[in-house]
Amino acid sequence: MSTTGLVPRRKASGAPPLPPLLRLLMVTQLAFNIGFFAVLPFLAEHLGASVGLAGWLVGFVLGLRTFSQQGLFVVGGALADRYGVRPVVLAGCVLRIAGFAWLGYAERVWTIVAAVLLIGFAAALFSPAVESEVARQAVLHERADGGSRTRVLALFTVAGQTGAFVGPLLGALLLEVDFRAVCLTGASIFVLVLVGHARLLPQHIPGRVGLRLRGGTGPLLRNRRFLALCCAYGAYLLAYNQLYLALPAEVERATGSQTPLAWLFALSSLLVVAAQLPVTRWAGERLGPRGAMAGGLASIAAGFVVVAVGRYAAPTGTAALLPATGFTVLLTFGQMLVAPVARAWTPDFAEDGRLGLYTGALSSVSGLIVLSGSAATGALLGAALPPAVPWLLLAAVPAAAVLLLPRRP
């Protein structure tokens, strides 16, 4: 496919309106993230303080959650290619409801692990189905109406981040009751999502033809440029995952409380909602896909360095939260550069009819990287090292990933 969608053709104000299906999928992402982010930001603290798990085990559980989600995206993507979007999305919603409800009552390690795996696998079903269809519809929208596919993917990110803004604030309010109330509310939101999509999501989407599950893996594994993109995206995701592992630890260290965490998540989401489209337009005009991703990874690396410097400076009082705030801002800016471009770039590597598989593989490789790195990160943050060293080592991950980025196909 052509890469013209990576550079906007007109200003956002003059962009053609989105088709109904794309609008529905944007609302889908919004609802998914409200339910998800009402729970996830508070999981690490619950596992450590309430359940009493060791730091490395908390990191491992969070890594398992990411792996069962991102690592199995390739399964959900292949199933969407074979059976279509609707059944895969509905099945994922059912599993997410069960997982959140179970997590609310889980107290032993094995029950927590099982619930977390169920929550992750639910997203491994519905997320690649939705994301691959958004990417496919974005390419069709580009061809038919001249709208930039990268802008469509940026709007998709904005919808998700709006949900990520509302979710933590809702979760923080419910946490005044207890963590179980947070989980059950998250499950209730997905009940509403399930009912709404059972009624509104089309049974058959024009242009989608079911393909057999076998036959697409070999060409994908031989596509070195796409695999390089997957590895670079995986390094980004491992770094971004520190919002849920390293950032809570830094906030607790700096303030003695988890209360500011919800506001930092809100800040991140507001930045995306307010700035994603201008950043995407600027990056498309000035940087191109590889430059945008390189700039995003560099920004994320800089965020870790800010905390490392702050650990040496050791500010007190209100200023103690400044390193965590700088980290959040730089990580979010990096996300705004990396995430939409990686998704918009993927169709250029994918075989016809296999976009779900390739979209899933992008996240599956990332999930493997996160799984292998999360337990090590948890141990690193808890090790008796000089304060800045863990953060400098984490900064090296996205910095090194710049070297993995493929040239344009």
Disulfide bonds with the S-S distance in Angstrom:
none
